[in-house]
Amino acid sequence: MGLFLTIASTMAAISPWAMGYWTDGFGADASRQMRYMPPFITLGVLMIVAAFSAPIIAALGKPVDKAINPLTEIDPATMEAVV
């Protein structure tokens, strides 16, 4: 989970810079609306990939061991230590 968050946050931090670099490369064509179609198509494709990757990530994260069962009762000795 930590690796996923590290990669996701790094990409989120880099994306405004990358988009600015990409649009700076348009030069004089930056005023043409059609020039922005490739970045938005790329964004749409990445969003579709992200949407379909959620079930894959969920399948990879299945626990191997059994879950820890919660205590059903409080042991009186534990209550004495807490109070």
Backbone as a ProteinNet text record, in pm:
[ID]
protein_1_A
[PRIMARY]
MGLFLTIASTMAAISPWAMGYWTDGFGADASRQMRYMPPFITLGVLMIVAAFSAPIIAALGKPVDKAINPLTEIDPATMEAVV
[TERTIARY]
82	0	86.7	197.5	286.9	348.8	385.3	443	340.5	216.3	109.8	90.3	84	65	183.2	303.5	422.1	417.6	385.7	379.9	266	149.2	34.1	59.3	119.1	144.3	254	352.2	456.7	398.1	314.2	249.6	158.1	87.6	-0.4	79.1	198.1	281.2	347	377.1	445.1	347.4	221.2	127	105.2	93.9	78.7	201.5	318.9	440.7	442.7	407.9	409.6	308.7	189.6	88.3	132.2	193.6	245	354.6	443.2	551.1	493.3	391.1	328	261.7	185.5	116.8	213.1	323.1	424.4	484.1	486.8	539	448.8	324.5	232.6	275.6	341.3	387.1	271.5	279.5	175.6	44.1	50	-72.3	-154.8	-110.6	-181.8	-320.5	-346.5	-478.7	-578.5	-530.2	-619.5	-675.4	-807.1	-871.1	-835.3	-824.1	-793.7	-656	-570.4	-435	-437.9	-545.4	-556.8	-623	-663.7	-729.1	-637.9	-511.9	-427.9	-409.8	-387.5	-377.1	-505.6	-620.9	-746.1	-778.5	-741.2	-758.7	-669.9	-546.4	-455.1	-512	-564.8	-625.1	-743.2	-827.3	-941.8	-900.1	-798.4	-749	-693.2	-617.7	-562.2	-672.1	-780	-891.4	-962.4	-976	-1037.2	-949.4	-819.4	-726.7	-735.9	-742.9	-753.4	-883.2	-992	-1121.1	-1119.4	-1057.5	-1052.9	-943.8	-852	-746.7	-790.4	-899.5	-946.7	-978.2	-1049.2	-1072.1	-942.1	-846.7	-718.8	-644.1	-643.2	-577	-646.6	-780.4	-854.7	-822.6	-807	-773.9	-633.2	-542.1	-404.7	-392.5	-485.8	-476.4	-551.2	-592.1	-664.1	-571.5	-622.5	-537.3	-503.7	-383.7	-337.8	-379.9	-366.5	-402.7	-546.1	-595.9	-729.2	-727.7	-841.9	-853.8	-853.1	-807.7	-806.5	-948.6	-996.5	-1131.1	-1131	-1228.2	-1233.9	-1276.6	-1240.2	-1280.7	-1430.5	-1496.3	-1639.7	-1670.8	-1580.2	-1600.9	-1478.6	-1499	-1385.3	-1345.7	-1219.1	-1166.9	-1161.6	-1214.3	-1211.7	-1071.4	-971.6	-835.1	-790.8	-835.3	-802.6	-870.4	-993.9	-1065.5	-998.8	-945.9	-879.3	-753.5	-684	-560.4	-591.1	-702.2	-739	-788.5	-869.4	-927.6	-823.7
-118.4	0	125.2	119.7	234.5	266	161.2	181.4	243.9	196.7	252.7	400.9	435.7	575.9	661.9	606.6	681.1	709.9	608.7	626.8	721.6	702.9	787.3	932.9	956.5	1095.6	1158.8	1080.9	1134	1172.1	1086.1	1117.5	1239.2	1249.8	1365.4	1494.5	1486.9	1606.4	1643.9	1545.8	1570.4	1612	1570.8	1591.5	1738.3	1834.1	1973	2022.6	1980.7	2020.5	1959.2	1832.2	1764.7	1826.9	1858.2	1920.6	2060	2136.1	2268	2259.1	2161.3	2141.9	2105.7	2018.4	1975.1	2093.9	2174.7	2287.2	2400	2415.1	2513.9	2477.2	2349.6	2303.4	2336.1	2376.1	2412.1	2540.6	2628	2754.4	2840.7	2887.9	2975.6	2901.8	2768.8	2690.6	2674.8	2731.1	2715.6	2776.8	2866	2927.9	2841.2	2736.7	2647	2540.3	2525	2428.5	2284.2	2252.4	2114.7	2068.7	2162.8	2128.9	2059.8	2083	2025.6	1888	1838.9	1709.5	1594	1584.2	1473.3	1468.2	1582	1571.1	1522.2	1566.7	1523.3	1377.9	1332.8	1190.9	1106.2	1150.3	1078.4	1072.5	1183.1	1186.6	1090.3	1087.9	997	851.2	818.2	679.9	639.8	729.8	699	681.9	758.4	743.5	609.5	566.7	436.2	324	334.2	233.7	229.2	345.6	350.1	286.5	309.5	252.6	100.6	46.5	-98.6	-164.3	-86.8	-145.9	-166	-103.3	-118.1	-264.1	-341	-482	-563.9	-529.8	-601.3	-572.6	-447	-410.4	-477.8	-484	-549.5	-698.7	-762.9	-905.9	-930.8	-840.4	-856.8	-834.3	-760.7	-727	-820.6	-937.3	-1030.2	-1080.5	-1087.8	-1132.6	-1280.5	-1314.2	-1452.5	-1525	-1458.1	-1517.2	-1482.9	-1553.2	-1522.7	-1388.2	-1322.8	-1196.5	-1223.1	-1127.1	-1139.9	-1121.3	-1216.4	-1206.5	-1109	-1020.2	-927.6	-1000.4	-946	-1005	-987.2	-1094.4	-1085.5	-1036.5	-1058.8	-1014.6	-939.2	-861.9	-792.5	-873.3	-903.9	-974.9	-880.2	-919.8	-829	-781.1	-863.5	-821.1	-707.3	-710.4	-604	-474.1	-482.6	-362.2	-298.1	-380.7	-325.7	-250.3	-300.5	-234.5	-103	-96.3	23.9	131.8	91.7	187.8	223.4
0	0	0	73.7	78.6	-56.6	-130.1	-262.9	-356.7	-349.6	-432.5	-402.3	-273.7	-236.2	-277.8	-269.7	-311.8	-461.6	-539.8	-685.5	-723.2	-661.9	-694.3	-658.1	-542.1	-502.3	-587.1	-628	-715.7	-851.2	-905.3	-1033.2	-1020.3	-909	-888	-877.4	-821.2	-808.6	-941.4	-1024	-1150.9	-1261	-1250.7	-1360.8	-1398.5	-1306.4	-1351.9	-1428.4	-1383	-1453.2	-1593.3	-1603.9	-1734.4	-1829.9	-1779.4	-1866.5	-1909	-1818.8	-1854.9	-1958.9	-1944.1	-2041.3	-2178.3	-2175.8	-2300.1	-2370.4	-2296.9	-2359.7	-2397.2	-2325.8	-2366.3	-2501.4	-2530.4	-2658.5	-2776.4	-2749.2	-2857.2	-2926.5	-2851.5	-2909.6	-2955.2	-3079.4	-3134.3	-3156.6	-3167.4	-3188.8	-3061.1	-2950.5	-2823.6	-2827.5	-2919.6	-2929.2	-3006.2	-3070.4	-3145.8	-3052.1	-3052.7	-2963	-2996.6	-3122.6	-3163.8	-3117	-3086.8	-3041.3	-2905	-2827.3	-2693.3	-2692.8	-2809.1	-2814.8	-2769.1	-2812.7	-2765.5	-2612.7	-2544.5	-2398.4	-2332.3	-2381.3	-2320.9	-2355.7	-2474.2	-2508.3	-2417.5	-2397.4	-2308.2	-2167.2	-2118.8	-1985.9	-1977.3	-2079.1	-2080.7	-2079.6	-2157.6	-2161.4	-2024.9	-1961.9	-1829.7	-1725.3	-1735.9	-1642.6	-1663	-1786.9	-1814.8	-1761	-1782.4	-1728.8	-1576.6	-1512.8	-1367.2	-1319.1	-1390.5	-1350.3	-1359.5	-1462.3	-1477.5	-1395	-1340.8	-1259.1	-1114.6	-1072.2	-933.8	-898.1	-981.9	-947	-942	-1025.8	-1025.1	-895.5	-853.7	-729	-611.5	-614.5	-507.1	-500.5	-615.1	-616.2	-564.9	-591.7	-544.9	-394.9	-336.7	-196.4	-103.2	-150.5	-64.3	46.3	171	281.7	269.4	311.3	307.1	434.3	546.8	674.7	710.4	811.6	860.4	931.7	930.8	1002.9	1152.7	1228.1	1372.8	1423.2	1499.9	1555	1672	1676.2	1789.5	1916.4	2029.8	2157.1	2174.5	2219.2	2241.6	2381.4	2475.3	2612.4	2659.9	2759.8	2822.9	2944.7	2953.2	3068	3188	3304.4	3419.7	3456.3	3435.3	3466.5	3373.9	3250.5	3156.9	3197.7	3242.3	3284.6	3405.6	3496.9	3614.4	3574.3	3472.7	3428	3358.2	3289.6	3216.9	3312.3	3408.2	3501.2	3600.8
[MASK]
+++++++++++++++++++++++++++++++++++++++++++++++++++++++++++++++++++++++++++++++++++

